[in-house]
Each structure stands twice: as C-alpha cells, then as structure tokens.
Amino acid sequence: MNNLSLMISSGSPKRTGGPDLPGGYGAIVGQAQWAEEHGFKGVWVGEGRLVTNAIVPITLIASNTKRIKVGSGILPYRTRNAALMAVTWKTLDDLAPGRMRLGLGGWWEPLATRCGLPNRKPLKAMREVITVTKGMLAGGLVTYHGEFVDVEDVKFDGPTDDDDHSYPVPIFIGAVRMGMCRLSGEIADGVLLDFLVPPSYTSLAMEAIREGAAKSGRSLDDFEVPQLIAASANDDDPQAAIDDCKAFLTQYLAQQPHISEFSGADEELLAKIKSILGWPATKAEITEAMKLVPNELTQHVAACGTTTDVLDKIAEWVDHGCTEPVITPLGDDPFSTLNSIAKKANLPKTGAG
C-alpha cells in the first residue's frame, strides 16, 4: 500500500517539526513535511467552516516541500469568482509546478445561506464553476454566460500567457451524493470521497462515476478516487483507538446529515444521539452520546483498532474503488497512528527535503 495521503489538521499534533510560524502554521507545514519524508503521495487541506482560508496553509506547504502533491480538500465551490479561482491555482502551480490539485465541494447549510450563497442547484453551479476554471487553466479565452458564472473574454494576463500557456492543475469534486459523483465522472479529473461511510458506499459512488463518464464518452483510466478515511491505531489498547473514531463519528452523526445518510446508522440511534448533543456540542455531550454507538458501527465506517485492523480496513476501501486513501488521524497523538501505518505499510522513506 504505497498510495497513501494525509488530511492536514489545523490543530498542533505532536512531533510535527516545521518552521517557526505563529498561529499553528508551523505545525501544519511540519505535518506536510513529515508526510513527504515518509513516502506519502499527497496532502489535502480543508476549508469547511469560517475557521481558516485554506489558500494560506496550502501556499506555505507548497513553498516548504519539494515533491509531495498538495490539494484543497475541499474549497467551497461558490465562495470565489471562477476567474479568481483559476488565477489562484495558476499562481500556486507557478509556485509548485505539477504538484497542485484543486478540490471543490459544497459549503454546507445553514452556513452557505447565512453568507449569502445558498446551496441551490449545486450540480448546475458546480458544472459552471468547473467549466470556466478548466477553460482558463487550459490557457484559453473564456466566455460563459450561466446562472451562477457569467464571464466575458477572460484570460490569464501574465508575461508567459501570450502563447496560451496551460497549467496542469487537475480538478476534483468533493462528492457525497450520487448526482455529484456522476458529474465528477462526466467533467472532473477525479473525485474526493468523504469519510465515515462504509466501503459499500465507495462501490455505489463508483457506479455513479462510471455512469457520468459514459455520458461524456470519456475513459476513466486516469481518473483518481482519493477518499478520506478516519483512522486511529493503538496496538496496546485497540479499544482506545476505536473510541477515538467513535467520538468523531458520534458528532458527525448528530450534525452532518450527508454523513448519517450513508453511514448505516438507524434512525432510532440518530434520534437518541441528537437528543443529547447540542450545537456546538460539548465534550461532555459527545462522551455521553458515544456510549450509544456500537463498536461494530464505528469499525464499519472507520479504520480503527490495531494497526493491522487499520490497514485491513483501508484495503477494503481500496478494493471497492478508492485509489488514494487519505488518512485523517484521530486521537490525542495522531502521529502515533501515522507512524504505525507508515511502518506497517512499508512506505518508502524519502528523507528530508
């Protein structure tokens, strides 16, 4: 298993190294440098809530690594003008040529509406954003009059752009439901699938992706399917690792309907969890509610337990279509999980730089 990637955390995990930067950014860069040195394929940086602008850590990571691929996992697709989106990733490709990956996804409600961008007609909006962004990254002059994107004769205007220079930035859709998976197969370069869903969900998503590819008459030979995987490994206390993922799952079941929809949790369990958790949820509420969540459900949708348990579970998602497991390590010492996975999977260490 040599195609692992890492979901970068905004926290400050232990033993990350990295430059001396305020605001936790040194630790974020350190995580990416660790992943590069330990043979990981890529790192992904999210931007979901009003916490951090992902372009800042992505830029820092790109400028402080040399080989690893760097992606947004994800950027909310309507929060930036499509032309500005394209020129941002052109600029990042100038900084780290051939290493950037643009992941776009939904900005979940009610936040989207509160910010004046209600998540209506997401398939149509995503198609328009990607069409214009891809056209500009290809170096072309783009005109597009849509419902969500309206541009007239826009083109990159840098000193090297007179010859229609293109920028090889693949675009991934952060898809959850099957309509967006079909759109991914039709127009995107890859799909970034979510976590806390069973391997059977990955098979369902792949069916939809193939339907989308058939609609546009394209091959999926180079289509990439990274998937977020919540993980915790503890060979001394496997239950502690399961509990790390169980707490994470409990909060998502209460607050994220797109997760609970595919998790396999029954409605009675969901109702009981929601009756305990508020918004935002306190640690005490999560601790109480997670007592309702069985180990079986947790290990159905997360890679947790011993290191062997974790790798065996990751292999299930790969068997169902995932081409790049994106590890989201959980617990008080996530780098213990990462080190255990890297060692057991025999990832080729590349050394610093």
Kinemage of the C-alpha trace (Angstrom):
@kinemage 1
@onewidth
@group {chain A} dominant
@subgroup {mainchain}
@vectorlist {calphas} color= white
{ca met a 1} P 0.000 0.000 0.000
{ca asn a 2} L 2.080 2.919 -1.271
{ca asn a 3} L -0.507 5.466 -2.386
{ca leu a 4} L -1.472 6.968 0.959
{ca ser a 5} L -2.135 10.659 1.532
{ca leu a 6} L -2.711 12.778 4.634
{ca met a 7} L -5.531 15.120 5.569
{ca ile a 8} L -3.801 18.067 7.227
{ca ser a 9} L -5.135 19.085 10.627
{ca ser a 10} L -5.408 22.674 11.821
{ca gly a 11} L -4.504 21.534 15.315
{ca ser a 12} L -0.998 21.044 16.658
{ca pro a 13} L -0.245 17.303 16.739
{ca lys a 14} L 2.896 16.138 18.498
{ca arg a 15} L 6.253 15.779 16.771
{ca thr a 16} L 5.477 17.744 13.627
{ca gly a 17} L 8.581 19.900 13.291
{ca gly a 18} L 8.152 22.555 10.640
{ca pro a 19} L 9.196 26.198 10.532
{ca asp a 20} L 8.765 28.586 13.447
{ca leu a 21} L 5.490 30.246 12.439
{ca pro a 22} L 2.716 31.682 14.638
{ca gly a 23} L -0.911 30.581 14.592
{ca gly a 24} L -0.137 26.875 14.348
{ca tyr a 25} L 1.051 27.214 10.740
{ca gly a 26} L 4.472 25.809 11.546
{ca ala a 27} L 2.817 22.606 12.757
{ca ile a 28} L 0.668 22.443 9.610
{ca val a 29} L 3.762 22.721 7.406
{ca gly a 30} L 5.507 20.188 9.623
{ca gln a 31} L 2.752 17.649 9.023
{ca ala a 32} L 3.202 18.006 5.262
{ca gln a 33} L 6.980 17.712 5.542
{ca trp a 34} L 6.570 14.581 7.663
{ca ala a 35} L 4.235 13.090 5.034
{ca glu a 36} L 6.709 13.880 2.253
{ca glu a 37} L 9.607 12.356 4.183
{ca his a 38} L 7.607 9.206 4.967
{ca gly a 39} L 6.547 8.342 1.425
{ca phe a 40} L 3.004 9.728 1.331
{ca lys a 41} L 1.673 10.675 -2.117
{ca gly a 42} L -0.060 13.890 -1.139
{ca val a 43} L -1.614 16.125 1.463
{ca trp a 44} L -5.050 17.716 1.417
{ca val a 45} L -6.136 20.860 3.260
{ca gly a 46} L -9.779 21.578 4.002
{ca glu a 47} L -11.787 24.777 4.219
{ca gly a 48} L -15.235 23.987 5.520
{ca arg a 49} L -16.296 26.441 8.202
{ca leu a 50} L -15.284 30.036 8.907
{ca val a 51} L -12.029 28.996 10.541
{ca thr a 52} L -9.132 29.311 8.093
{ca asn a 53} L -8.646 30.362 4.484
{ca ala a 54} L -7.136 27.186 3.031
{ca ile a 55} L -5.044 29.031 0.456
{ca val a 56} L -2.708 30.302 3.201
{ca pro a 57} L -1.636 26.870 4.552
{ca ile a 58} L -1.645 25.415 1.016
{ca thr a 59} L 0.789 28.135 -0.075
{ca leu a 60} L 3.023 27.561 2.948
{ca ile a 61} L 3.034 23.805 2.363
{ca ala a 62} L 3.794 24.180 -1.349
{ca ser a 63} L 6.708 26.510 -0.641
{ca asn a 64} L 8.190 24.302 2.088
{ca thr a 65} L 8.034 20.913 0.325
{ca lys a 66} L 9.575 19.634 -2.893
{ca arg a 67} L 7.828 16.517 -4.158
{ca ile a 68} L 4.517 15.844 -2.455
{ca lys a 69} L 1.232 16.750 -4.148
{ca val a 70} L -0.822 19.448 -2.406
{ca gly a 71} L -4.590 19.722 -2.739
{ca ser a 72} L -7.618 21.541 -1.380
{ca gly a 73} L -9.940 19.078 0.215
{ca ile a 74} L -12.136 20.979 -0.279
{ca leu a 75} L -12.697 24.638 -1.232
{ca pro a 76} L -16.375 25.670 -1.186
{ca tyr a 77} L -17.075 25.990 -4.881
{ca arg a 78} L -19.055 29.252 -4.909
{ca thr a 79} L -17.075 31.308 -2.407
{ca arg a 80} L -14.676 32.611 -5.066
{ca asn a 81} L -15.306 34.051 -8.502
{ca ala a 82} L -14.434 31.350 -11.054
{ca ala a 83} L -11.813 33.546 -12.754
{ca leu a 84} L -10.209 34.313 -9.382
{ca met a 85} L -10.310 30.595 -8.556
{ca ala a 86} L -8.452 29.831 -11.775
{ca val a 87} L -5.795 32.521 -11.320
{ca thr a 88} L -5.228 31.397 -7.709
{ca trp a 89} L -4.376 27.886 -8.858
{ca lys a 90} L -2.328 29.176 -11.790
{ca thr a 91} L -0.284 31.074 -9.204
{ca leu a 92} L 0.060 28.012 -6.983
{ca asp a 93} L 1.176 25.933 -9.967
{ca asp a 94} L 3.849 28.567 -10.643
{ca leu a 95} L 4.978 28.062 -7.034
{ca ala a 96} L 4.923 24.235 -7.092
{ca pro a 97} L 4.756 23.134 -10.751
{ca gly a 98} L 2.815 19.940 -11.367
{ca arg a 99} L 2.051 19.352 -7.689
{ca met a 100} L -1.217 21.220 -7.130
{ca arg a 101} L -4.710 19.667 -7.040
{ca leu a 102} L -7.894 21.703 -6.839
{ca gly a 103} L -10.697 20.082 -4.866
{ca leu a 104} L -14.115 21.770 -4.927
{ca gly a 105} L -17.170 20.885 -2.890
{ca gly a 106} L -20.286 22.100 -1.179
{ca trp a 107} L -20.489 24.686 1.567
{ca trp a 108} L -22.964 23.079 3.910
{ca glu a 109} L -26.098 24.710 5.198
{ca pro a 110} L -27.016 26.766 7.103
{ca leu a 111} L -23.614 28.463 6.745
{ca ala a 112} L -23.922 28.905 2.976
{ca thr a 113} L -27.244 30.743 3.274
{ca arg a 114} L -26.021 32.845 6.193
{ca cys a 115} L -23.162 34.010 3.971
{ca gly a 116} L -25.458 34.849 1.056
{ca leu a 117} L -24.606 31.798 -1.057
{ca pro a 118} L -27.490 29.345 -0.572
{ca asn a 119} L -26.567 25.903 -1.797
{ca arg a 120} L -29.236 25.726 -4.514
{ca lys a 121} L -28.851 23.834 -7.791
{ca pro a 122} L -25.439 22.515 -6.720
{ca leu a 123} L -24.945 20.339 -9.815
{ca lys a 124} L -25.583 23.237 -12.168
{ca ala a 125} L -23.421 25.614 -10.144
{ca met a 126} L -20.552 23.123 -9.903
{ca arg a 127} L -20.668 22.457 -13.649
{ca glu a 128} L -20.447 26.178 -14.408
{ca val a 129} L -17.559 26.812 -11.990
{ca ile a 130} L -15.535 23.861 -13.284
{ca thr a 131} L -16.205 24.656 -16.938
{ca val a 132} L -14.816 28.188 -16.604
{ca thr a 133} L -11.957 27.245 -14.279
{ca lys a 134} L -10.800 24.408 -16.545
{ca gly a 135} L -11.067 26.598 -19.613
{ca met a 136} L -8.856 29.257 -18.085
{ca leu a 137} L -6.311 26.781 -16.725
{ca ala a 138} L -6.076 25.388 -20.261
{ca gly a 139} L -4.855 28.827 -21.343
{ca gly a 140} L -7.896 29.768 -23.354
{ca leu a 141} L -10.028 32.871 -23.766
{ca val a 142} L -13.255 32.061 -21.924
{ca thr a 143} L -16.759 33.424 -22.317
{ca tyr a 144} L -19.551 31.780 -20.360
{ca his a 145} L -22.980 33.120 -19.521
{ca gly a 146} L -24.570 30.883 -16.926
{ca glu a 147} L -26.856 31.166 -13.953
{ca phe a 148} L -24.017 31.163 -11.412
{ca val a 149} L -20.982 32.122 -13.502
{ca asp a 150} L -21.013 34.981 -16.005
{ca val a 151} L -17.701 35.918 -17.646
{ca glu a 152} L -16.852 37.624 -20.916
{ca asp a 153} L -13.493 37.182 -22.728
{ca val a 154} L -11.417 36.358 -19.635
{ca lys a 155} L -7.888 35.010 -19.973
{ca phe a 156} L -4.706 34.894 -17.933
{ca asp a 157} L -2.648 38.019 -18.485
{ca gly a 158} L 0.827 37.175 -17.182
{ca pro a 159} L 4.110 37.593 -19.058
{ca thr a 160} L 4.135 33.914 -20.100
{ca asp a 161} L 0.479 33.727 -21.108
{ca asp a 162} L 0.645 35.191 -24.610
{ca asp a 163} L 1.283 31.721 -26.054
{ca asp a 164} L -1.819 30.222 -24.386
{ca his a 165} L 0.315 28.539 -21.749
{ca ser a 166} L -1.676 25.947 -19.811
{ca tyr a 167} L -1.454 24.923 -16.163
{ca pro a 168} L -1.804 21.199 -15.345
{ca val a 169} L -3.971 21.501 -12.252
{ca pro a 170} L -6.435 18.581 -12.019
{ca ile a 171} L -9.860 19.390 -10.593
{ca phe a 172} L -11.524 17.070 -8.080
{ca ile a 173} L -15.125 17.241 -6.916
{ca gly a 174} L -15.711 16.612 -3.227
{ca ala a 175} L -18.791 14.492 -3.860
{ca val a 176} L -21.156 12.884 -1.374
{ca arg a 177} L -24.439 12.090 -3.094
{ca met a 178} L -24.694 10.187 -6.352
{ca gly a 179} L -25.639 13.119 -8.570
{ca met a 180} L -22.351 14.844 -7.774
{ca cys a 181} L -20.478 11.552 -8.257
{ca arg a 182} L -21.991 11.267 -11.738
{ca leu a 183} L -20.960 14.847 -12.511
{ca ser a 184} L -17.431 14.005 -11.344
{ca gly a 185} L -17.219 11.148 -13.817
{ca glu a 186} L -18.535 13.396 -16.555
{ca ile a 187} L -16.370 16.536 -16.208
{ca ala a 188} L -13.777 16.299 -13.392
{ca asp a 189} L -10.310 14.761 -13.201
{ca gly a 190} L -11.120 12.942 -10.005
{ca val a 191} L -13.469 12.707 -7.055
{ca leu a 192} L -12.625 13.200 -3.389
{ca leu a 193} L -14.960 10.956 -1.415
{ca asp a 194} L -15.906 11.602 2.199
{ca phe a 195} L -15.143 9.657 5.353
{ca leu a 196} L -17.321 7.812 7.891
{ca val a 197} L -19.013 5.797 5.162
{ca pro a 198} L -18.616 2.034 4.584
{ca pro a 199} L -16.708 0.503 1.656
{ca ser a 200} L -20.037 -0.397 0.049
{ca tyr a 201} L -20.640 3.349 -0.358
{ca thr a 202} L -17.435 3.570 -2.414
{ca ser a 203} L -18.786 0.904 -4.775
{ca leu a 204} L -22.046 2.851 -5.099
{ca ala a 205} L -20.109 6.030 -5.859
{ca met a 206} L -18.007 4.230 -8.483
{ca glu a 207} L -21.162 3.071 -10.280
{ca ala a 208} L -22.340 6.678 -10.474
{ca ile a 209} L -18.900 7.867 -11.628
{ca arg a 210} L -18.938 5.313 -14.451
{ca glu a 211} L -22.406 6.496 -15.482
{ca gly a 212} L -21.124 10.065 -15.701
{ca ala a 213} L -18.083 9.005 -17.718
{ca ala a 214} L -20.296 7.078 -20.145
{ca lys a 215} L -22.456 10.170 -20.640
{ca ser a 216} L -19.464 12.199 -21.812
{ca gly a 217} L -17.821 9.294 -23.642
{ca arg a 218} L -14.623 9.505 -21.652
{ca ser a 219} L -12.238 6.914 -20.267
{ca leu a 220} L -11.629 6.606 -16.540
{ca asp a 221} L -8.108 5.228 -16.987
{ca asp a 222} L -6.526 8.319 -15.407
{ca phe a 223} L -9.440 9.194 -13.119
{ca glu a 224} L -8.399 9.423 -9.468
{ca val a 225} L -10.533 8.478 -6.453
{ca pro a 226} L -8.947 9.702 -3.219
{ca gln a 227} L -11.126 9.076 -0.171
{ca leu a 228} L -10.912 10.485 3.334
{ca ile a 229} L -10.538 7.763 5.966
{ca ala a 230} L -10.870 8.413 9.687
{ca ala a 231} L -8.208 6.338 11.418
{ca ser a 232} L -6.724 5.533 14.812
{ca ala a 233} L -4.296 2.727 15.645
{ca asn a 234} L -3.251 1.528 19.089
{ca asp a 235} L -1.675 -1.913 19.365
{ca asp a 236} L -1.542 -1.692 23.179
{ca asp a 237} L -5.158 -0.597 23.640
{ca pro a 238} L -7.254 -1.173 20.488
{ca gln a 239} L -10.437 -0.047 22.265
{ca ala a 240} L -8.895 3.373 22.881
{ca ala a 241} L -8.342 3.697 19.136
{ca ile a 242} L -11.922 2.645 18.443
{ca asp a 243} L -13.130 5.236 20.943
{ca asp a 244} L -11.123 7.943 19.154
{ca cys a 245} L -13.107 7.255 15.992
{ca lys a 246} L -16.352 6.668 17.875
{ca ala a 247} L -16.290 10.163 19.394
{ca phe a 248} L -15.626 11.670 15.966
{ca leu a 249} L -18.397 9.596 14.382
{ca thr a 250} L -20.880 10.490 17.125
{ca gln a 251} L -20.543 14.214 16.491
{ca tyr a 252} L -20.848 13.780 12.737
{ca leu a 253} L -23.932 11.583 13.067
{ca ala a 254} L -25.599 14.318 15.111
{ca gln a 255} L -24.621 17.287 12.966
{ca gln a 256} L -23.869 16.191 9.399
{ca pro a 257} L -26.859 14.620 7.609
{ca his a 258} L -24.802 13.849 4.491
{ca ile a 259} L -22.692 11.553 6.690
{ca ser a 260} L -25.504 9.910 8.632
{ca glu a 261} L -27.375 9.225 5.372
{ca phe a 262} L -24.736 6.738 4.192
{ca ser a 263} L -23.219 5.590 7.496
{ca gly a 264} L -25.573 2.707 8.161
{ca ala a 265} L -26.792 4.168 11.470
{ca asp a 266} L -30.508 3.560 12.043
{ca glu a 267} L -32.984 6.365 12.666
{ca glu a 268} L -33.591 5.412 16.296
{ca leu a 269} L -29.891 5.689 17.103
{ca leu a 270} L -29.616 9.017 15.265
{ca ala a 271} L -32.583 10.421 17.205
{ca lys a 272} L -31.067 9.402 20.544
{ca ile a 273} L -27.692 10.950 19.691
{ca lys a 274} L -29.301 14.194 18.541
{ca ser a 275} L -31.298 14.385 21.767
{ca ile a 276} L -28.020 14.542 23.712
{ca leu a 277} L -25.781 16.692 21.510
{ca gly a 278} L -26.308 20.410 21.178
{ca trp a 279} L -24.784 22.809 18.657
{ca pro a 280} L -21.963 23.326 19.140
{ca ala a 281} L -21.534 20.066 21.008
{ca thr a 282} L -19.596 19.981 24.263
{ca lys a 283} L -17.014 17.326 25.009
{ca ala a 284} L -19.226 16.036 27.823
{ca glu a 285} L -22.184 15.654 25.450
{ca ile a 286} L -20.071 13.741 22.936
{ca thr a 287} L -18.709 11.475 25.679
{ca glu a 288} L -22.245 10.694 26.846
{ca ala a 289} L -23.725 10.169 23.369
{ca met a 290} L -20.904 7.960 22.094
{ca lys a 291} L -21.913 5.328 24.660
{ca leu a 292} L -24.847 4.632 22.343
{ca val a 293} L -22.647 3.932 19.317
{ca pro a 294} L -21.547 0.293 18.996
{ca asn a 295} L -18.015 -0.747 18.098
{ca glu a 296} L -19.389 -2.578 15.086
{ca leu a 297} L -20.790 0.607 13.533
{ca thr a 298} L -17.591 2.519 14.274
{ca gln a 299} L -15.371 -0.108 12.670
{ca his a 300} L -17.803 -0.344 9.758
{ca val a 301} L -17.059 3.246 8.726
{ca ala a 302} L -13.612 3.996 10.209
{ca ala a 303} L -10.204 2.315 10.260
{ca cys a 304} L -9.522 1.722 13.952
{ca gly a 305} L -8.192 -0.812 16.429
{ca thr a 306} L -4.780 -2.393 15.981
{ca thr a 307} L -2.503 -1.283 13.156
{ca thr a 308} L -3.387 -4.488 11.316
{ca asp a 309} L -7.095 -3.704 11.775
{ca val a 310} L -6.499 -0.240 10.315
{ca leu a 311} L -4.616 -1.459 7.238
{ca asp a 312} L -7.094 -4.272 6.617
{ca lys a 313} L -9.954 -1.782 6.709
{ca ile a 314} L -8.175 0.665 4.418
{ca ala a 315} L -7.681 -2.217 1.965
{ca glu a 316} L -11.468 -2.704 1.866
{ca trp a 317} L -12.000 0.839 0.552
{ca val a 318} L -9.237 0.275 -1.989
{ca asp a 319} L -10.876 -2.971 -3.107
{ca his a 320} L -14.124 -1.045 -3.677
{ca gly a 321} L -12.559 1.646 -5.865
{ca cys a 322} L -10.550 4.097 -3.735
{ca thr a 323} L -7.236 4.833 -5.485
{ca glu a 324} L -5.724 7.003 -2.741
{ca pro a 325} L -6.605 6.538 0.937
{ca val a 326} L -6.419 9.972 2.597
{ca ile a 327} L -5.703 9.307 6.255
{ca thr a 328} L -7.414 11.559 8.791
{ca pro a 329} L -5.665 10.540 12.034
{ca leu a 330} L -7.658 10.951 15.228
{ca gly a 331} L -6.899 10.907 18.935
{ca asp a 332} L -4.541 12.695 21.308
{ca asp a 333} L -1.435 11.535 19.419
{ca pro a 334} L -2.362 11.236 15.735
{ca phe a 335} L 1.278 10.846 14.741
{ca ser a 336} L 1.414 7.589 16.675
{ca thr a 337} L -1.251 6.314 14.265
{ca leu a 338} L 0.580 7.739 11.244
{ca asn a 339} L 3.917 6.257 12.276
{ca ser a 340} L 2.315 2.862 12.884
{ca ile a 341} L 0.618 2.924 9.480
{ca ala a 342} L 3.756 4.083 7.636
{ca lys a 343} L 5.907 1.397 9.302
{ca lys a 344} L 3.437 -1.461 8.863
{ca ala a 345} L 2.671 -0.492 5.256
{ca asn a 346} L 6.411 -0.318 4.446
{ca leu a 347} L 6.140 3.135 2.935
{ca pro a 348} L 9.441 4.207 1.348
{ca lys a 349} L 11.004 6.939 3.467
{ca thr a 350} L 12.460 9.646 1.242
{ca gly a 351} L 14.332 11.674 3.861
{ca ala a 352} L 14.177 15.385 4.498
{ca gly a 353} L 13.735 17.779 1.581
